[in-house]
Amino acid sequence: MGKILVTGGTGFIGSHTCVALINAGYQVVVMDNLCNSKVEAIARIEMITGKHLRFYRTDMRDKNGIRQIFEDNKIDAVIHFAGLKAVGESVEKPLEYYENNISGTLTVLEVMREFQCSILIFSSSATVYGSHNVVPYQEDMSTSATNPYGYTKVMIEQILRDVCLAQPKCSAVALRYFNPIGAHESGLLGENPNGIPNNLVPYVAQVAMGKLDCVRVFGNDYGTPDGTGVRDYIHVMDLAVGHVAALAYAVNHPGFEAINLGTGKGSSVLDVVHAYEKACGKKIPVKFVDRRAGDIATSYADVTKAKELLGWETVYDLEKMCADSWKFTLQNPNGL
């Protein structure tokens, strides 16, 4: 297999996956509209890998723009990260989220069909387990969501199931991520959100740098060991390698498959803060505030299927995740 189109390839997970793909011998073509990322990520990927990659500033709703990419390159498979991803914003702007994430994915799929490209790896999420399932989450559980962002993932998974039923040669793997954190160990790539971060670890990093006053922890009265929410944090490079494994699997296995990517164990918000304190060598102030609507106490993966089907499991622990995040933050105090 030759060229892989990575949509959303300058984003946090996309950029690290480009590195893993190039390291595995694939040629990579990147497409991104840069609405929540920076083109500098391309130069950083090239610095890490020593390889050139083609970049197109294209929105996934631009059918002619995507056609151009397929005409210029013999695309063998697509890894689809592109999408809006802030849970809170999705509640405020549901129409924008449904229009962007679902219409954009349909456009990508239509162009793939036109050019007879039949392999897609989809960036799904543990949010599809909703609030009614019991941990550890297993792929055969029913799916639902608690916000429009989560529902875009549920709906796209259903679209992919239906496409695979209608086109038996198609292969789609929905990778349900848990909580990706960390950075490339070079310090050249990491989580680089525009504005104040929505996610815990980049927020903690900003507090450690003195840019924000304290870490606001939403709820300390959950039924967890220390009262704070428990999540399955996974190193972004472990996650990236999972995509390479999913691609190899998809080539030989037509049909739809949903697979969890996590460590299989949970860490609390305070566990993350303490691991980060160890990484940066300073105390990180914490302020407890009310729970957020829609948040659940505990979320972690059953990772049996990933190990059995993909031969994949994580290698990095929470301390390594935080140490790599801190290195990236120190080397890039103002982002990329």
Backbone as numpy.savetxt, mean C-alpha at the origin, in Angstrom:
# Nx Ny Nz CAx CAy CAz Cx Cy Cz
8.80 -12.88 -18.68 7.96 -11.67 -18.68 8.84 -10.43 -18.68
8.43 -9.46 -19.48 9.27 -8.27 -19.63 8.82 -7.07 -18.83
7.94 -6.24 -19.42 7.65 -4.94 -18.82 6.41 -4.98 -17.93
6.55 -4.33 -16.79 5.46 -4.23 -15.83 5.08 -2.76 -15.70
3.80 -2.45 -15.91 3.30 -1.10 -15.67 2.89 -0.98 -14.21
3.47 0.00 -13.52 3.14 0.24 -12.12 2.38 1.56 -12.05
1.07 1.49 -11.81 0.28 2.72 -11.66 0.45 3.21 -10.22
0.55 4.52 -10.05 0.82 5.04 -8.71 2.22 4.68 -8.23
3.15 4.57 -9.19 4.47 4.04 -8.89 5.42 5.00 -8.21
5.03 6.28 -8.04 5.88 7.19 -7.28 5.43 7.32 -5.82
4.32 6.66 -5.47 3.83 6.69 -4.09 4.66 5.81 -3.17
4.26 5.76 -1.91 5.03 5.06 -0.87 5.25 3.59 -1.22
4.17 2.84 -1.38 4.31 1.41 -1.63 4.75 1.17 -3.07
4.20 1.95 -4.00 4.56 1.80 -5.41 6.04 1.95 -5.67
6.65 2.97 -5.09 8.08 3.23 -5.35 8.95 2.11 -4.80
8.62 1.60 -3.61 9.40 0.50 -3.04 9.20 -0.78 -3.86
8.00 -0.96 -4.39 7.74 -2.14 -5.23 8.51 -2.05 -6.54
8.66 -0.84 -7.09 9.49 -0.68 -8.29 10.91 -1.17 -8.03
11.46 -0.84 -6.86 12.80 -1.30 -6.50 12.85 -2.83 -6.46
11.85 -3.43 -5.80 11.82 -4.89 -5.68 11.68 -5.56 -7.05
10.86 -4.97 -7.93 10.68 -5.51 -9.29 11.97 -5.46 -10.09
12.64 -4.30 -10.04 13.89 -4.15 -10.80 14.95 -5.11 -10.25
15.00 -5.23 -8.92 15.96 -6.17 -8.32 15.68 -7.61 -8.74
14.40 -7.90 -9.06 14.02 -9.26 -9.48 14.18 -9.46 -11.00
14.65 -8.43 -11.70 14.94 -8.58 -13.13 13.87 -8.08 -14.08
12.81 -7.44 -13.56 11.75 -6.92 -14.43 12.11 -5.53 -14.95
11.56 -5.21 -16.13 11.60 -3.83 -16.63 10.34 -3.12 -16.12
10.50 -1.90 -15.66 9.40 -1.20 -15.00 9.05 0.09 -15.75
7.76 0.27 -15.99 7.22 1.51 -16.53 6.30 2.09 -15.45
6.51 3.36 -15.12 5.75 3.98 -14.03 4.77 5.02 -14.57
3.55 4.96 -14.03 2.52 5.95 -14.36 2.00 6.54 -13.05
1.92 7.87 -12.98 1.41 8.52 -11.76 0.96 9.93 -12.14
-0.09 10.43 -11.49 -0.49 11.82 -11.75 0.13 12.79 -10.74
0.90 12.23 -9.78 1.64 13.04 -8.78 0.73 13.86 -7.87
-0.51 13.42 -7.67 -1.42 14.20 -6.81 -1.04 14.07 -5.33
-0.36 12.98 -4.97 0.06 12.82 -3.57 1.45 12.20 -3.49
2.31 12.58 -4.43 3.67 12.04 -4.45 4.53 12.99 -5.27
5.83 12.70 -5.35 6.73 13.59 -6.07 7.54 12.81 -7.11
7.81 13.47 -8.23 8.54 12.83 -9.32 9.96 12.47 -8.90
10.47 13.12 -7.87 11.81 12.82 -7.35 11.96 11.33 -7.00
10.83 10.67 -6.67 10.88 9.24 -6.34 11.51 8.43 -7.48
11.28 8.87 -8.73 11.85 8.15 -9.88 13.37 8.18 -9.83
13.93 9.37 -9.58 15.39 9.49 -9.49 15.94 8.64 -8.35
15.20 8.58 -7.25 15.65 7.79 -6.09 15.64 6.29 -6.42
14.61 5.84 -7.11 14.54 4.42 -7.51 15.74 4.10 -8.41
16.02 5.02 -9.33 17.15 4.81 -10.25 18.49 4.80 -9.51
18.61 5.66 -8.48 19.84 5.68 -7.67 20.04 4.35 -6.93
18.95 3.83 -6.38 19.05 2.59 -5.61 19.37 1.40 -6.51
18.71 1.35 -7.68 18.81 0.15 -8.53 19.88 0.26 -9.61
20.31 1.48 -9.93 21.24 1.66 -11.04 20.61 1.42 -12.40
19.27 1.39 -12.46 18.56 1.13 -13.71 17.66 2.32 -14.07
17.51 2.54 -15.36 16.61 3.60 -15.83 15.18 3.06 -15.93
14.20 3.90 -15.59 12.82 3.47 -15.86 12.03 4.59 -16.52
11.05 4.19 -17.32 10.24 5.16 -18.04 9.12 5.64 -17.13
8.91 6.96 -17.14 7.86 7.55 -16.32 6.89 8.35 -17.18
5.60 8.14 -16.92 4.55 8.89 -17.59 3.71 9.61 -16.54
3.60 10.93 -16.67 2.70 11.66 -15.79 1.30 11.58 -16.40
0.56 10.58 -15.96 -0.75 10.26 -16.56 -1.73 9.92 -15.45
-2.94 10.43 -15.58 -4.01 10.09 -14.64 -4.67 8.80 -15.08
-5.05 7.96 -14.14 -5.60 6.65 -14.54 -6.99 6.75 -15.16
-7.60 7.95 -15.10 -8.89 8.13 -15.78 -8.71 8.60 -17.22
-7.44 8.84 -17.62 -7.13 9.33 -18.97 -6.89 8.13 -19.89
-7.94 7.69 -20.57 -7.85 6.47 -21.38 -6.83 6.61 -22.50
-6.82 7.74 -23.17 -5.87 7.91 -24.26 -4.43 7.95 -23.75
-4.25 8.53 -22.57 -2.93 8.56 -21.96 -2.42 7.16 -21.65
-3.31 6.31 -21.13 -2.91 4.92 -20.82 -2.69 4.13 -22.10
-3.52 4.38 -23.11 -3.32 3.73 -24.42 -1.92 4.04 -24.95
-1.51 5.29 -24.80 -0.19 5.70 -25.29 0.91 4.88 -24.61
0.75 4.65 -23.30 1.75 3.86 -22.56 1.81 2.44 -23.13
0.65 1.85 -23.40 0.60 0.49 -23.94 1.12 0.44 -25.38
0.92 1.52 -26.14 1.44 1.56 -27.51 2.97 1.69 -27.52
3.49 2.46 -26.55 4.94 2.69 -26.49 5.70 1.49 -25.92
5.04 0.69 -25.13 5.70 -0.39 -24.39 4.89 -1.67 -24.51
5.57 -2.79 -24.61 4.87 -4.08 -24.58 4.65 -4.44 -23.11
3.48 -4.06 -22.60 3.19 -4.27 -21.17 2.67 -5.69 -20.96
3.33 -6.44 -20.09 2.93 -7.83 -19.83 2.01 -7.98 -18.63
2.10 -7.03 -17.69 1.27 -7.10 -16.49 1.19 -5.72 -15.87
0.16 -5.51 -15.06 -0.04 -4.23 -14.38 -0.07 -4.46 -12.88
0.67 -3.65 -12.15 0.51 -3.60 -10.69 -0.14 -2.26 -10.38
-1.33 -2.33 -9.80 -2.22 -1.17 -9.74 -2.32 -0.60 -8.32
-1.53 0.47 -8.10 -1.54 1.17 -6.80 -2.34 2.46 -6.84
-2.53 3.03 -8.03 -3.08 4.38 -8.14 -4.44 4.47 -7.45
-4.63 5.54 -6.71 -5.91 5.76 -6.03 -5.78 6.74 -4.89
-6.88 7.38 -4.57 -6.92 8.24 -3.38 -7.06 7.32 -2.16
-6.41 7.69 -1.03 -6.32 6.71 0.03 -6.51 7.22 1.46
-6.97 8.44 1.65 -7.16 8.94 3.02 -8.58 8.63 3.50
-8.67 7.83 4.56 -9.98 7.40 5.06 -10.86 8.59 5.42
-10.33 9.52 6.22 -11.12 10.68 6.67 -11.61 11.52 5.50
-10.72 11.76 4.55 -11.08 12.56 3.37 -12.17 11.86 2.56
-12.13 10.51 2.54 -13.14 9.78 1.76 -14.54 9.97 2.33
-14.61 10.17 3.65 -15.91 10.41 4.30 -16.43 11.80 3.91
-15.50 12.74 3.78 -15.88 14.12 3.41 -16.15 14.25 1.91
-15.47 13.44 1.10 -15.56 13.57 -0.36 -15.86 12.22 -1.01
-17.00 11.60 -0.68 -17.26 10.26 -1.22 -17.32 10.22 -2.73
-17.94 11.24 -3.36 -18.08 11.21 -4.82 -16.71 11.21 -5.50
-15.79 12.04 -4.97 -14.45 12.10 -5.55 -13.74 10.75 -5.43
-13.92 10.08 -4.29 -13.25 8.79 -4.08 -13.82 7.71 -4.99
-15.16 7.65 -5.09 -15.76 6.63 -5.96 -15.41 6.91 -7.41
-15.48 8.17 -7.80 -15.21 8.52 -9.20 -13.76 8.22 -9.55
-12.83 8.65 -8.71 -11.42 8.46 -9.01 -11.02 6.99 -8.95
-11.29 6.34 -7.82 -10.75 4.99 -7.62 -11.44 3.95 -8.49
-12.75 4.05 -8.62 -13.46 3.03 -9.39 -13.43 3.34 -10.89
-13.75 4.58 -11.27 -13.69 4.91 -12.71 -12.28 4.72 -13.25
-11.28 5.13 -12.45 -9.90 4.99 -12.89 -9.52 3.54 -13.10
-9.94 2.68 -12.18 -9.62 1.25 -12.31 -10.32 0.65 -13.53
-11.57 1.04 -13.75 -12.29 0.55 -14.94 -11.56 0.96 -16.22
-11.05 2.18 -16.25 -10.32 2.66 -17.43 -9.05 1.83 -17.65
-8.31 1.57 -16.57 -7.11 0.73 -16.67 -7.47 -0.65 -17.22
-8.54 -1.24 -16.69 -8.96 -2.58 -17.12 -9.42 -2.59 -18.58
-10.09 -1.52 -19.00 -10.55 -1.45 -20.40 -9.36 -1.41 -21.36
-8.35 -0.62 -21.00 -7.17 -0.54 -21.88 -6.41 -1.87 -21.85
-6.32 -2.49 -20.69 -5.67 -3.82 -20.62 -6.37 -4.80 -21.55
-7.70 -4.80 -21.54 -8.45 -5.71 -22.42 -8.17 -5.42 -23.89
-8.13 -4.13 -24.20 -7.87 -3.70 -25.58 -6.52 -4.23 -26.08
-5.53 -4.23 -25.19 -4.17 -4.64 -25.58 -3.85 -6.08 -25.15
-4.89 -6.80 -24.76 -4.77 -8.22 -24.40 -3.71 -8.47 -23.31
-3.73 -7.58 -22.35 -2.87 -7.74 -21.16 -3.76 -8.31 -20.06
-3.43 -9.50 -19.57 -4.41 -10.22 -18.74 -3.98 -10.44 -17.28
-2.90 -9.78 -16.84 -2.42 -10.01 -15.46 -2.44 -8.70 -14.69
-3.15 -8.69 -13.55 -3.23 -7.49 -12.70 -3.01 -7.88 -11.25
-2.10 -7.15 -10.60 -1.94 -7.25 -9.14 -2.53 -5.98 -8.56
-3.51 -6.12 -7.68 -4.25 -4.97 -7.16 -3.89 -4.67 -5.71
-3.71 -3.39 -5.47 -3.41 -2.87 -4.14 -4.71 -2.76 -3.34
-5.08 -3.86 -2.64 -6.28 -3.81 -1.82 -5.89 -3.50 -0.37
-6.76 -3.81 0.57 -6.53 -3.35 1.93 -7.28 -4.21 2.93
-6.74 -4.27 4.14 -7.42 -4.96 5.22 -8.73 -4.28 5.61
-8.95 -3.05 5.12 -10.23 -2.38 5.41 -11.41 -3.18 4.86
-11.19 -4.08 3.89 -12.30 -4.84 3.32 -12.90 -5.83 4.32
-12.23 -6.05 5.45 -12.79 -6.95 6.47 -13.83 -6.26 7.34
-14.01 -4.94 7.16 -15.06 -4.22 7.87 -14.88 -4.26 9.37
-16.00 -4.20 10.09 -15.93 -4.13 11.56 -16.56 -5.34 12.24
-17.02 -6.33 11.45 -17.77 -7.45 12.04 -16.99 -8.75 12.12
-15.90 -8.86 11.39 -15.11 -10.09 11.42 -14.22 -10.14 12.66
-13.81 -11.34 13.02 -12.99 -11.54 14.22 -11.55 -11.86 13.78
-10.57 -11.25 14.47 -9.16 -11.52 14.12 -8.76 -12.92 14.55
-7.75 -13.51 13.88 -7.05 -12.97 12.71 -7.90 -13.07 11.45
-7.77 -12.06 10.58 -8.59 -12.01 9.38 -8.12 -13.03 8.34
-9.09 -13.78 7.82 -8.81 -14.79 6.79 -9.51 -14.39 5.50
-8.91 -14.74 4.38 -9.37 -14.25 3.08 -10.77 -14.71 2.70
-11.26 -15.79 3.30 -12.61 -16.25 2.93 -13.71 -15.60 3.76
-13.36 -14.66 4.64 -14.37 -13.95 5.42 -15.16 -13.00 4.52
-16.36 -12.65 4.95 -17.17 -11.71 4.17 -16.52 -10.33 4.20
-16.73 -9.57 3.12 -16.13 -8.24 3.05 -17.19 -7.17 3.21
-16.77 -6.06 3.79 -17.60 -4.87 3.92 -16.63 -3.73 4.23
-17.14 -2.57 4.59 -16.23 -1.47 4.92 -16.93 -0.50 5.87
-16.15 0.44 6.40 -16.72 1.43 7.32 -16.58 2.84 6.77
-16.09 2.97 5.52 -15.92 4.30 4.93 -15.84 4.15 3.40
-16.03 5.26 2.66 -16.01 5.17 1.20 -14.69 4.65 0.64
-13.56 5.02 1.21 -12.28 4.48 0.74 -12.29 2.96 0.80
-12.71 2.42 1.92 -12.77 0.96 2.08 -13.72 0.32 1.08
-14.86 0.99 0.85 -15.82 0.44 -0.12 -15.28 0.46 -1.54
-14.40 1.41 -1.88 -13.82 1.36 -3.23 -12.99 0.09 -3.38
-12.31 -0.32 -2.32 -11.51 -1.56 -2.38 -12.44 -2.78 -2.51
-13.51 -2.81 -1.73 -14.48 -3.92 -1.79 -15.04 -4.03 -3.21
-15.44 -2.89 -3.78 -16.07 -2.89 -5.10 -15.08 -3.30 -6.20
-13.84 -2.80 -6.11 -12.86 -3.15 -7.13 -12.53 -4.63 -7.07
-12.43 -5.20 -5.87 -12.23 -6.65 -5.76 -13.35 -7.40 -6.48
-14.60 -6.93 -6.31 -15.74 -7.59 -6.97 -15.64 -7.45 -8.48
-15.24 -6.27 -8.95 -15.06 -6.05 -10.39 -14.02 -7.04 -10.94
-12.93 -7.21 -10.21 -11.87 -8.12 -10.67 -12.34 -9.57 -10.70
-13.14 -9.96 -9.69 -13.73 -11.31 -9.70 -14.55 -11.52 -10.96
-15.39 -10.52 -11.27 -16.29 -10.62 -12.42 -15.52 -10.64 -13.74
-14.47 -9.85 -13.83 -13.64 -9.83 -15.05 -13.00 -11.20 -15.25
-12.50 -11.79 -14.17 -11.85 -13.10 -14.28 -12.85 -14.20 -14.66
-14.08 -14.06 -14.21 -15.13 -15.02 -14.60 -15.45 -14.88 -16.08
-15.51 -13.63 -16.56 -15.89 -13.38 -17.95 -14.75 -13.67 -18.92
-13.53 -13.51 -18.44 -12.35 -13.71 -19.30 -11.43 -14.73 -18.63
-11.62 -16.01 -18.94 -10.94 -17.08 -18.20 -9.41 -17.03 -18.24
-8.84 -16.30 -19.21 -7.37 -16.19 -19.24 -6.85 -15.14 -18.27
-7.76 -14.31 -17.74 -7.34 -13.23 -16.86 -6.89 -13.76 -15.50
-5.92 -13.07 -14.95 -5.41 -13.41 -13.62 -5.34 -12.13 -12.81
-6.03 -12.10 -11.67 -6.01 -10.92 -10.80 -5.76 -11.35 -9.36
-4.77 -10.75 -8.73 -4.49 -11.02 -7.32 -4.72 -9.72 -6.55
-5.65 -9.75 -5.61 -5.89 -8.60 -4.73 -5.08 -8.81 -3.45
-4.09 -7.99 -3.26 -3.25 -8.09 -2.06 -3.82 -7.18 -0.98
-4.28 -7.80 0.08 -4.89 -7.04 1.18 -3.81 -6.66 2.19
-3.37 -5.40 2.08 -2.30 -4.92 2.96 -2.86 -4.65 4.35
-1.99 -4.85 5.32 -2.34 -4.42 6.66 -1.74 -3.01 6.86
-0.75 -2.78 7.67 -0.31 -1.40 7.91 1.16 -1.22 7.51
1.41 -0.79 6.28 2.79 -0.66 5.82 3.49 0.55 6.45
4.68 0.31 6.98 5.50 1.40 7.53 6.96 1.11 7.15
7.88 1.95 7.66 9.29 1.75 7.35 9.70 2.51 6.11
10.85 2.15 5.56 11.43 2.84 4.41 12.53 1.95 3.84
13.00 2.31 2.64 14.14 1.57 2.08 15.36 1.81 2.97
16.16 0.77 3.18 17.24 0.90 4.17 18.32 1.89 3.75
18.34 2.29 2.47 19.28 3.31 2.02 18.95 4.70 2.57
17.69 4.87 3.00 17.23 6.20 3.41 16.83 7.08 2.24
16.89 6.54 1.02 16.56 7.33 -0.18 15.06 7.35 -0.48
14.33 6.33 -0.05 12.89 6.24 -0.30 12.17 5.99 1.02
11.00 6.61 1.17 10.21 6.36 2.38 8.83 6.95 2.21
8.09 7.00 3.30 6.73 7.55 3.24 6.84 9.06 3.24
6.27 9.68 2.22 6.52 11.09 1.95 5.23 11.82 1.61
4.27 11.86 2.55 2.97 12.45 2.23 3.06 13.97 2.08
2.17 14.52 1.25 2.06 15.97 1.15 1.26 16.48 2.35
1.76 17.52 3.03 1.04 18.10 4.17 1.20 17.28 5.43
0.31 17.50 6.40 0.38 16.78 7.68 -0.01 15.33 7.44
0.81 14.38 7.91 0.53 12.97 7.61 -0.78 12.47 8.22
-1.43 11.57 7.49 -2.62 10.89 8.00 -2.25 9.62 8.77
-1.10 9.04 8.44 -0.73 7.74 9.01 0.17 7.91 10.22
0.13 6.91 11.09 0.78 7.01 12.39 2.28 7.28 12.30
3.02 6.44 11.58 4.48 6.52 11.66 5.06 7.81 11.08
4.61 8.28 9.90 5.12 9.58 9.45 4.78 10.70 10.42
3.63 10.57 11.11 3.24 11.57 12.12 4.20 11.51 13.30
4.48 10.29 13.78 5.45 10.11 14.87 6.80 10.70 14.46
7.20 10.46 13.21 8.48 10.98 12.71 8.52 12.50 12.78
7.40 13.15 12.43 7.34 14.62 12.47 7.45 15.13 13.91
6.87 14.39 14.85 6.99 14.75 16.27 8.45 14.58 16.72
9.06 13.47 16.32 10.46 13.21 16.68 11.38 14.30 16.13
11.03 14.85 14.97 11.82 15.93 14.35 11.53 17.29 14.98
10.49 17.36 15.83 10.11 18.63 16.45 9.20 19.48 15.59
8.70 18.91 14.50 7.81 19.68 13.61 6.37 19.69 14.10
5.98 18.66 14.83 4.66 18.59 15.45 4.86 18.37 16.94
3.89 18.83 17.75 4.09 18.86 19.21 4.03 17.48 19.86
3.03 16.70 19.48 2.85 15.40 20.15 2.06 14.46 19.26
2.13 13.18 19.59 1.35 12.18 18.86 -0.02 12.08 19.51
-1.04 12.36 18.73 -2.40 12.18 19.25 -2.80 10.73 19.08
-3.13 10.09 20.18 -3.53 8.68 20.15 -5.05 8.62 20.33
-5.72 8.06 19.32 -7.19 8.05 19.32 -7.71 6.87 20.16
-7.97 7.13 21.42 -8.55 6.11 22.30 -7.49 5.33 23.07
-7.67 5.24 24.39 -6.80 4.39 25.21 -7.64 3.51 26.14
-8.87 3.23 25.67 -9.80 2.42 26.47 -10.32 1.21 25.68
-9.55 0.81 24.66 -9.91 -0.41 23.93 -9.55 -1.64 24.76
-10.16 -2.77 24.43 -9.87 -4.01 25.15 -8.60 -4.67 24.65
-7.51 -3.91 24.69 -6.21 -4.39 24.22 -5.22 -4.32 25.39
-4.03 -4.92 25.26 -3.11 -4.96 26.41 -2.81 -3.60 27.04
-2.68 -2.55 26.21 -2.41 -1.23 26.82 -3.52 -0.21 26.54
-4.65 -0.71 26.01 -5.81 0.18 25.78 -5.80 0.91 24.46
-4.66 0.86 23.74 -4.62 1.55 22.43 -4.83 0.53 21.31
-5.21 1.03 20.16 -5.54 0.17 19.03 -4.36 -0.69 18.60
-4.66 -1.92 18.20 -3.62 -2.87 17.77 -3.76 -3.10 16.26
-2.64 -2.99 15.55 -2.62 -3.18 14.10 -1.44 -4.08 13.71
-1.54 -4.63 12.52 -0.50 -5.50 11.97 0.40 -4.63 11.09
1.52 -4.18 11.65 2.45 -3.31 10.92 3.42 -4.17 10.12
3.63 -3.80 8.87 4.50 -4.57 7.98 5.51 -3.64 7.32
6.77 -4.09 7.24 7.80 -3.28 6.59 7.48 -3.16 5.11
7.60 -1.95 4.59 7.21 -1.69 3.20 8.04 -2.53 2.21
9.29 -2.87 2.56 10.08 -3.71 1.64 9.62 -5.16 1.68
9.16 -5.65 2.83 8.52 -6.97 2.87 7.30 -6.97 1.97
6.52 -5.90 2.07 5.31 -5.76 1.25 5.66 -5.73 -0.24
6.71 -4.98 -0.57 7.14 -4.86 -1.98 7.52 -6.23 -2.54
8.27 -7.00 -1.77 8.68 -8.34 -2.22 7.45 -9.24 -2.39
6.42 -9.02 -1.57 5.16 -9.75 -1.71 4.52 -9.54 -3.08
4.66 -8.33 -3.64 4.11 -8.06 -4.99 4.86 -8.83 -6.06
6.17 -8.95 -5.91 6.96 -9.71 -6.87 6.53 -11.18 -6.83
6.31 -11.69 -5.61 5.86 -13.08 -5.46 4.47 -13.27 -6.05
3.58 -12.28 -5.86 2.22 -12.36 -6.41 2.24 -12.35 -7.93
3.15 -11.57 -8.50 3.27 -11.51 -9.96 3.69 -12.87 -10.52
4.67 -13.48 -9.88 5.13 -14.81 -10.32 4.00 -15.84 -10.22
3.19 -15.73 -9.16 2.05 -16.63 -8.97 1.00 -16.42 -10.06
0.68 -15.14 -10.32 -0.41 -14.80 -11.25 -0.14 -15.31 -12.66
1.13 -15.34 -13.07 1.48 -15.78 -14.42 0.97 -17.19 -14.69
1.01 -18.03 -13.66 0.64 -19.44 -13.85 -0.72 -19.82 -13.26
-1.45 -18.84 -12.73 -2.72 -19.16 -12.06 -3.80 -18.18 -12.49
-4.51 -18.45 -13.60 -5.62 -17.58 -13.98 -6.73 -17.61 -12.93
-7.54 -16.56 -12.96 -8.62 -16.44 -11.98 -8.31 -15.37 -10.95
-9.24 -15.21 -10.01 -9.10 -14.17 -8.97 -8.65 -14.79 -7.66
-7.75 -14.11 -6.98 -7.30 -14.57 -5.67 -7.09 -13.37 -4.76
-7.60 -13.44 -3.54 -7.34 -12.41 -2.53 -6.35 -12.98 -1.52
-5.31 -12.22 -1.20 -4.26 -12.71 -0.31 -3.84 -11.61 0.66
-3.83 -11.94 1.95 -3.36 -11.00 2.98 -1.85 -10.84 2.91
-1.38 -9.61 3.09 0.04 -9.36 3.31 0.20 -8.63 4.64
0.66 -9.36 5.63 0.91 -8.81 6.96 1.93 -9.68 7.67
2.19 -9.36 8.94 3.14 -10.19 9.70 2.43 -11.32 10.43
1.10 -11.14 10.62 0.35 -12.15 11.37 0.32 -11.87 12.86
0.88 -10.72 13.27 0.77 -10.36 14.69 0.55 -8.86 14.83
-0.08 -8.48 15.92 -0.45 -7.09 16.12 0.50 -6.36 17.06
0.65 -5.05 16.83 1.37 -4.16 17.74 0.47 -2.97 18.04
0.51 -2.50 19.28 -0.34 -1.37 19.65 0.30 -0.05 19.23
-0.52 1.01 19.27 0.00 2.35 18.95 1.19 2.68 19.86
1.06 2.35 21.15 2.15 2.65 22.09 3.38 1.78 21.82
3.18 0.55 21.34 4.33 -0.28 20.93 5.13 0.43 19.84
4.40 1.01 18.88 5.05 1.72 17.78 5.80 2.95 18.30
5.14 3.71 19.18 5.78 4.90 19.74 7.07 4.52 20.49
7.01 3.45 21.28 8.20 3.03 22.04 9.31 2.55 21.11
8.95 1.82 20.06 9.96 1.37 19.09 10.60 2.56 18.38
9.78 3.59 18.13 10.32 4.78 17.48 11.23 5.56 18.43
10.86 5.60 19.71 11.72 6.25 20.70 13.10 5.59 20.73
13.09 4.26 20.63 14.36 3.52 20.61 15.17 3.87 19.35
14.47 4.01 18.23 15.14 4.32 16.96 15.77 5.71 16.97
15.04 6.69 17.51 15.51 8.08 17.42 16.23 8.55 18.68
16.16 7.73 19.76 16.89 8.07 20.98 16.33 9.24 21.75
15.03 9.50 21.57 14.42 10.59 22.35 13.00 10.24 22.73
12.49 10.94 23.73 11.12 10.71 24.21 10.14 11.35 23.23
9.07 10.63 22.93 8.04 11.16 22.03 6.77 11.43 22.83
6.39 12.71 22.97 5.19 13.01 23.77 3.91 12.49 23.11
3.02 12.00 23.96 1.76 11.39 23.51 0.60 12.10 24.20
-0.47 12.32 23.45 -1.69 12.88 24.04 -2.86 11.98 23.65
-3.56 11.48 24.65 -4.71 10.62 24.38 -5.93 11.48 24.10
-6.62 11.17 23.00 -7.86 11.87 22.63 -8.94 10.83 22.38
-10.15 11.31 22.09 -11.28 10.38 21.92 -11.04 9.44 20.74
-11.66 8.28 20.80 -11.63 7.34 19.67 -12.15 8.02 18.41
-11.67 7.54 17.28 -12.22 7.99 16.00 -13.39 7.10 15.61
-14.41 7.72 15.03 -15.56 6.94 14.55 -15.08 5.95 13.51
-15.55 4.70 13.61 -15.21 3.69 12.61 -13.95 2.91 12.91
-13.15 3.36 13.89 -11.94 2.61 14.24 -12.31 1.35 15.02
-11.55 0.29 14.80 -11.76 -0.96 15.54 -10.58 -1.19 16.47
-10.78 -2.04 17.46 -9.75 -2.24 18.49 -8.53 -2.96 17.94
-8.76 -4.05 17.22 -7.66 -4.94 16.85 -7.81 -5.41 15.41
-6.69 -5.39 14.68 -6.68 -5.88 13.30 -5.34 -6.53 13.02
-5.35 -7.82 12.70 -4.12 -8.44 12.20 -4.49 -9.61 11.31
-3.50 -10.03 10.51 -3.75 -10.98 9.41 -3.52 -12.42 9.82
-4.27 -13.30 9.17 -3.86 -14.70 9.07 -3.04 -14.76 7.78
-1.76 -15.13 7.90 -0.87 -15.06 6.74 -0.57 -16.43 6.12
-1.38 -17.42 6.48 -1.16 -18.79 5.98 -1.18 -18.85 4.45
-2.16 -18.17 3.85 -2.35 -18.27 2.40 -1.16 -17.69 1.63
-0.64 -16.57 2.11 0.51 -15.96 1.43 1.71 -16.90 1.45
1.88 -17.58 2.59 3.00 -18.51 2.70 2.80 -19.72 1.78
1.56 -20.23 1.74 1.28 -21.43 0.94 1.29 -21.15 -0.56
0.62 -20.07 -0.99 0.49 -19.81 -2.44 1.70 -19.06 -3.00
2.24 -18.12 -2.24 3.30 -17.26 -2.76 4.69 -17.66 -2.27
4.74 -18.51 -1.25 6.03 -18.83 -0.64 6.66 -17.60 0.00
5.81 -16.71 0.52 6.27 -15.41 1.02 5.96 -15.28 2.51
6.90 -14.69 3.24 6.61 -14.25 4.62 7.52 -13.09 4.96
7.16 -12.34 5.98 7.92 -11.15 6.34 9.24 -11.51 7.02
10.20 -10.61 6.89 11.50 -10.84 7.56 11.85 -9.73 8.55
11.22 -8.56 8.46 11.61 -7.42 9.30 10.67 -7.23 10.49
11.23 -6.84 11.65 10.41 -6.61 12.84 10.14 -5.12 13.04
9.35 -4.80 14.07 8.90 -3.43 14.31 10.08 -2.48 14.54
11.10 -2.95 15.24 12.28 -2.10 15.50 12.96 -1.70 14.19
13.09 -2.66 13.27 13.70 -2.36 11.97 12.82 -1.39 11.17
11.51 -1.58 11.23 10.59 -0.68 10.53 10.79 0.76 11.00
10.87 0.94 12.32 11.00 2.29 12.88 12.39 2.86 12.63
13.42 2.01 12.73 14.79 2.47 12.47 14.93 2.96 11.03
14.36 2.21 10.07 14.45 2.63 8.67 13.65 3.90 8.40
12.50 4.01 9.05 11.69 5.22 8.91 12.45 6.44 9.43
13.11 6.28 10.57 13.86 7.40 11.17 15.04 7.79 10.29
15.72 6.81 9.72 16.84 7.10 8.82 16.37 7.93 7.63
15.26 7.53 7.03 14.70 8.28 5.90 14.34 9.70 6.33
13.73 9.83 7.52 13.31 11.16 8.01 14.52 12.07 8.23
15.58 11.53 8.82 16.79 12.32 9.07 17.44 12.78 7.76
17.45 11.86 6.77 18.09 12.18 5.49 17.23 13.09 4.61
15.93 13.11 4.89 14.98 13.89 4.07 14.06 14.70 4.97
14.61 15.65 5.74 13.78 16.37 6.74 12.61 17.11 6.12
12.75 17.48 4.85 11.66 18.19 4.17 11.00 17.32 3.10
11.13 15.99 3.26 10.55 15.09 2.28 11.46 14.95 1.06
10.97 14.28 0.04 11.79 14.07 -1.17 12.05 15.40 -1.89
